[in-house]
């Protein structure tokens, strides 16, 4: 006899996400460990020109998400997954390809972020084996997503709230220090001048190569913002919620990335800002102003940011898998597209989150080395997804006469060309093993398509 929980009269995902959830999801998606932990790395690569990297990447993200918003408004019926948005414009085959590439990307991110959470939790609570933390993350993330989409949304809402609160605190403290002219946080004028003489950073001390390296890092750190496109089938009023979330993308990038990076450059000596091995700039500033246990506080925020990525990755992978299996005539497809009484794709979630439990075993075997092994994930596949979203938007602009004016078409085409250049650069800058691995995933995603009978 079949389990009652796996029966549901409505074979569709339930539209329960509210506008506040979508806005905060888009906000949380753009704020990850890359800001709290990796901002020093981007500054080291590009110097002050990193500000331009964040603005340029933010503009590209805005153009991508603006296209997503226009496609949502153009459709009366909203299907699940990214494929549901782009299928009317690029066709079933390329929509299938995009969904599987997106699924594979998030699966890789899922196991990498689990390793990251475990590593940072071990710093907070020494002496506990990494695999214990990995198991805790796997169980907690799976349970939240299995319960209901509302549980996932509420969890992400408050995780994003914590991240935003820390950034706002930094901005307030930084602005106060600048107003009272306490730049460089207690470093003497002689020390500051000595640093300036020895380093003498220009706007782009490492030239175009350094700027491009930082741009690649920033684009990957913005990966996850497109998650709002996956939520379209589970949003109460997608034609209101998604455009509202998208309209504020550029403002959020400037508020939560550009302003903090500007403050780091103003308040810290160049040697301390540009040192990739230095603590998080957030921790440095909070420590300098006398906030007790600042390093521990930022470590907790980093854990929250990475767990947020794990939580979102389970959602993204399960919905992408569900969208591929929905309506399938195969036995496996029918099993994976089953919804429970809360209209949650439980089996798709279990299959997708199952990689976390593989991560538990690998953490037990490899320990600290596991984090370094998986950290070099296939980052450029996010760029492929952005490119596909833009291709779909461009096709819509030209097919629907009233969907976009000439300037919008030109800007979208320019961003598309820039992203193609970025993708080529990412392929050649990554190790050949990762590039080949990603190529195999892309080929499998493309050739696995079977035309519906």
N, C-alpha and C positions, 0 to 999 in steps of 0.2 A: 504494500500500500504506500502511496506517495505521501511524503510529509506535507501536512497542511500548510506549513509556513512557506512552502515553495509553490503554492497555488495562488494565483491571483486572477481576478476576472478581467483586469485591465492589463493588457500586454504592452504597456508603455511605461516609461519612466515618469515618476510623479513630479509635477511642477510645484515645488515647495520653496525654492530659493527666492528670497526677497531682494529688493533693490539694495538695501544696506549690506547684505551678504555679498552681492556681486561687486559693489564698490570696494569693499574691504578685501575681497579676494584679489581683485586687480591690483590693489595697493600692496597687499602682502606678497603677491607674486613678483613684484618689482623690487622688493626689499628682502634680500637674503643674506647669507653669510658673506657674500661677496663685498658688501658694504662694511659690515662690522669687522671682518677679518681680512678681506683682500684689498681694501682701499689703499693700504700702504704699498701693495704690490703694483697697483696701477699707477700710483704717483711715482714710484721708483722707475717704472718703464717710460713714462711720458713727461714727468715733471709737471709744471703748471699747465701744460697743454692738455693734461688729463681732463680739465674742465671742458675743453672743446670736445673730447671723446664722449663724455657723458651727454652733452647737449646734442651732438650729432646722432649718437645711438638712440637718444630719447626721441629725436625727430623721426628717425626711421621707424621706431616702435609705434609712434603715433600714427604714421602713415599706414602701417600694417593694420593696426587696430581700427583706424578710421574706416578702412576697407571692409573689415569684419563687420563693423556696425552698419555700413551701407548694405551689405549682403543680408544681414538679419532683417533689416527694414524692408528689403526687397521680397522676402519670402513670407508666405502666409502659413505654411506648415513647417515646423522646425523639427528636424530629425536629430538623433543623438550623434555626438562626436564631431570632430572638425570636418569629417567627410560630409556630414549633413549640411554644413554651410557651403562648402565649395563644390559639391557634386553637380548642382544645376549649371555650373559654368565651366568646369574642367572635365566633367564626365565621371562615370562610375569607376573606371579603371584608375585614373590618377587620384581620385578621392580615396579609393582603397589603398593605393600606394602611400598616400600621406598619413592615413590613420595608422598603418602598420609601422611606418618610420617613427611616427610620434610615440606609438606604444613602445617600440624598442628603445627609443631615446630615454623615456621615462623609466623603463625597467633598469637601464644602466645607471641612471641618476638615483633611482631608488636604493640600489645596493650600495652605491658610493656614499649617499647621504646617511644611510644607516651606519656605515663604518665611521663617518664623521661624528655623528651624535655619540656613538660609543666611545670614540677616542677622547672627546671633550668631557664626557661624563666621567671618564677614568681620571682626568685631570682634577675634577672637582672632588671625586671620591676615590682616592688612591687605594690600591690593594685589591680591588674587585676585578676579576677577569673580564676582558672585553666581551666575551661571548654572553655574559650575563646581561650586560647593558643592551647588546644587540637583540637578545631574546625579549627584553622588556619593550624595546622600541617596536619590534615586530608584532608582539601581542597587542600593545596599546593602539598602534596605527591601524591594524586589521579590525580590532573591536570597534573603534570609532566609525570606520567606514561601513562595517557590517550593520550597525544599528540602524542608521537612517542617513539620508543625504542631509537632513536638517542638523544631525549631530556633527557631521563633517563641517558644515557651513558655520555652525556656532563655534566649534573649536578653532577653525581658521580665523574667524572674526576676532576672537580674543587673543590669539597668538599674534595676529597682525597688529592689534591694538597695543600690545606690549612693545613691539618693535617700533611703532610710530611714536609711542610715549618717550622712549629712550632717545630717539632722534630729536624730538622737540626739546627735550631737556638739554641736549648738546647744543642746539641752536640758541636757546635762551642763555645758557652759560657763556657760549662763545660770543654772542652779541654783547653781553654785559662786560666781558673782559675787553672787548674792542672799544667799547664806549668809555671805560675807565682808563683806557690806554695801557692795559697790562698785557701787551703782546709778548709772546714767547714765554709766558707762564713762569716767571721767576728766573729765567736765564739772564745773566747780566749782559749789558750792552757790548762789553768786550767779547764775551763768549759768542754772542750773535754775530758780531763783526768777524770774528775768527772763522766761524762756520761759513759765513758768506764769502770770505776771501779764499777759503780752501775749496769750496765747492762751486761757487759762482754760477748758480743755475740760471740758464736762459729759459725762455718760455717753453722750448722743446730741447732739453739738453742732450737727448739721444736721437735727435733728428726725426725724420719721417718714419723710420723703422720703429723707434720707440713709441711714437704716436699710434702707429698701426697695431703694435702689440697690445697697447692699452685698449684700443678700440675692440679688438677681438675678445679681450677679457670682459670688457663692459657689456658687449652684446650677449655673451654667455650668461653674465650675471643678471641680465634682464629676461633671460629665458624663464618661462613660467607665467609671464604676463598674458600670454595668449590662452591661458587656461580658461579664461572667461568664455572663450568660444565654445569650449567643451560643455559648459553649463547650460547652453541655450535650451535644451530639451527639458531641463529640470527647473527652469526659472518661471515664476508666476507670470511676469509680464516682460518677456525678453526684449520687446520693441521699445520699452522704456528703460529697463535696467541696464542693458548692455551699452547703448549709446551714452547713457549718463556716466557709466564707469569709464568709458573710452575717452570722453571729452576731457576728463581731468588727468589723462596720462602724462602730458607734457608738464603740467603744473606740478604733479607729484614727483616727476623725475628731477625737476629743478629744486623743489622744496626739500626732498629727502636724499638727494645725491649731490647736486651741484653746490648747494649752500654748505653742507657739512665739509665737503672737500675743500671749498674756499676757506673755511674756518681753520682746517688743519694746516693749510699753507700759510695762513696769517699768524697762527698762534704757536706753531711749533718750529724749531730750527730745522733747516733743510735736511741736515744729516739724520735727524730723528724721523722726519716724515718719509724720507726716501729709502730708509733702511728696511728691506723686505723682511728681515729677521726680527725687527722690533715688535713689541706688543701692539695690539690693536690701537690705532690713534684715539679711538674712543676711550680706552682704558687709560692711555697716557694723559689725556686732558682731564678726565675725571679724577685721576690720582693727583695731578698738579693742583687742582682747586681744592683738594682736601677731602674728597668723598671717600669714606672708609670702605675698604674691601672693593675698590673700583675694579680691580682685575677680575675678582670673582663674579662681580655683578655682570660685567661684559661677557664673561665666560658663560654665565647662565643665559644671557640674551642670545649668544651664538648658538647654544644648544636649542633654545626655543626656535630660532630662525631655521636651523637645519631640520628639526623635527617637523616644523611647518612644511618644509619641502618634502619630507617623507609622506606626510599626511596628504598633501596635494598630489604627489606622485601616485599614490594608491588610487586616488580618485581618477586621475587622468588616464592611467593604464587600464583600469577596470571599465571606464566608459568607452575608451577607444576599442577595447576588446569586445565589449557588448555591442557597439555599433557595427562591428564587422560580422558578428554572429547573429544579429537580429534578422529574423526572417529566413535564416539558413534552413535548408532541408536535410542537412546531414545530422546524424545523431549527436555528434560532438557539439555542433553549432546550436542545436536545440537545447542541449543541456546547459551550455554557457550563457544562453540568452534567457534563462529562467529568472523571474523576479520573485521575491518573497512578498509577504503580506504588506510590507512597507514600500513595495515597489522598488526594491534595491536589488541590483544584479549580484546576488550573493556569490554565485559560482565564479563569475568573472572576477570579483574581488579576491576570492580565495586563490584563484590561479595566479593573478597578478601579484598579490602580496606574498605568495609562496616563495618568491625569490628572496624575501627578507629572511625566511627560515633557512634558506641555503646560506645566506650571509652569516647567520649564527654559527653554522658549522665551519665556514671558512675563517671566521674570527677566532674560533677555538683552535684552529689548526695553525693559522699564520700570525695571530696576535697583531702587534703594531704594524707589521709589514703589510697587512691586508689593506689598511687605509691608503698607503702609498701605491699599492697595486691597482686599486679601482679608481683613484682620484683622477687619473687621466682618461676619463670617460669620453665617449664619442660626442663631444660638445657641438661639433659643427652640424649635427643632424637637426638641431634646433633651427639653424639657419635655413636648412632645406624646408622645414615646415613654414617658416616666415616667407620664403620665396614662393611656395605653393599658395599661401594665403594672398600674396600680392598678385600672382598670376591670375587667380580667380577674380580678384577685385578688378584688375585691368580688363579682363574679358567682360565682366559685368558692365564696366563703364562704357565700353564700346558697343555692347549688345543693347543696353538699355539707354536710349537717347537722353533721358532725363535724369540718369543716375549720377552723372559727373560732368563738370565743365572742363574746358580744355586745360586750364592750369592744373586741376587735380590730376588729369590724365598724365600730363608731362611730369609732375612731381612724383607720381606713383611709378612711372617708368624709370625715372632717374634713381629712385630708391631701389627699385628692382635690380638695376644694373650694378649699383653699389653693393648690394647683398650678394650678387653673383660673384663679384670680385672678392668680397670677403670670404665666401665659401671656397673659392680657389686657393686663396691665401691660407685658410685654415687647413685645407687638405695637405698643402705642402709644408706647413709649419708643424703639424702634428707628426708623431713618430709613424713610420711606415706601417707598423703592426696595427695601430689604431685606425689608420686610413683604410687599410685593407679590410679590417673588421667591419668598418662602417659601410664600405663598398659592398661587402657580402650581404649585409642587412638590407641595403637599398635594392640590390638585385633580387633578393628573396621576396621583398615587399612588392616589387613590380611584377615579377613573373608568377607569384602565387595567385594572381587574379584569375578567376574563372567566370566567364560571362554567364549571367543567370539564364536558366532555361525557360 
